[in-house]
Amino acid sequence: METVSNHLALRRRAGPFPPFPQGPRWRIGIVATRLAGVDGVTLETRKWARTLRAMGHQVFYLAGALDPDLKPGWVDALFHFQHPLVQRLHRAFYDSHESLRLRGILDWFERLAHHVQARLAQFVRAFGIQVLIVQNALAIPMHIPLAMGITWFLERNPLPTIAHHHDFFWERERFRTARRPGLLETYFPPALPNVVHVVINRAAARALQQRKGLPSTLVPNVWDFSTPPPRGDAARLLRRLGFGPEDMLILQPTRVVPRKGIEHALELLHRLTYGPWQRHLKGRRPVLVISHPAGDEGWTYLHHLQRRAEALRVPLLYLADNGRRGPRISPWTLYAHAHAMTYPSLYEGFGNALLEGLHYGLPILVNRYPVYREDIAPHAFRLVEMDGAVTPEVVDAFAEHLLDPKLRQAHTAHNRAVAQQAFGFHVLYQALHGLLRQMRLA
């Protein structure tokens, strides 16, 4: 059995947590559509679970996909937004030209919602769940029956619940074509007395209050900055991938979806390689490496980027494992080997990859997306910033950070110290302890 002393010993070894006060220990169930891979919801869920376990609580999982180490828990394929039936209904719900009639879609939604409700009840009974955490399933309508079923269960079972919202439907253009908008308003998120709402940025907190009259707690994304990052041999890794010692690994650590703005990274590398900075590279060649998968929103954007890279004569390496042939290299290995990082996102709920790049001490190009401007930039990080376009000034600043070791070392050391204070694990611990106190569970 885990004890408070065990957890304090763990804290002394790992270093990211403050001392934990004595208090009740709960059996906490985490529910999501997918907890697998390197998407932001999965990564942040892992941090929450690690912190809750270190506080003495037990954590259990229920999702449509689970990474093998997320135990104990259940996998139910119908919880996954990529289940073929769920995807078919999803497309039909947002496309009025689909052959499926709306009444038929809604009937299927209800059938699946009843399944979710029953499965969740079984999960709660089987593991003796006392507190629920719903990860993003009540925020973004990728799987409407999942949200319906969770809501129906919570209406009938007043279990204390934290709804952790990473993205809301009103933040995404593609959800504006819903054939029954009222469903989105009702379930994303629902207004229930036993549900406490958590958001990851200030804009989301304001919108939730204004649109639905729901108060929320702001809990930013965090990272364990207490452990020094590993370093790697970039030349060796690039040789393994078929490149030469003259190549420089520029990491794009995001999924391949249009809002990531990856075409800006290609433009940056093109100007760096073929513009005035070419002679300063001294024969070295930047290679853009994408570490995360495509497919969540189709493959069109990846194909567009590949064509664009070819036209700009920029080497583009797509290393995500989608079951295709090629080396399987983790994003963490790539962070450790990278010379620099690009993060030209048009929109992010927060910016997990940005924290990861700060931890690994990388020079970073970041687009000043709205959440960055309001929630991250005020902490005065020393990054290369762009405002929607790669200008000559942006290219110059990135090249200086990339090629000047003294400047790089000074700025990355500053960034890591600031990030530790603003977004370290202690911030998450304090927030979770406060939420449990708010729910009278601590």
Beta strands, then each sheet from edge to edge (+ up, - down):
strand 1: 27-31
strand 2: 58-63
strand 3: 73-75
strand 4: 131-135
strand 5: 161-165
strand 6: 195-199
strand 7: 217-218
strand 8: 247-252
strand 9: 285-290
strand 10: 316-318
strand 11: 340-343
strand 12: 364-367
strand 13: 384-386
sheet 1: 3+ 2+ 1+ 4+ 5+ 6+ 7+
sheet 2: 10+ 9+ 8+ 11+ 12+ 13+
end
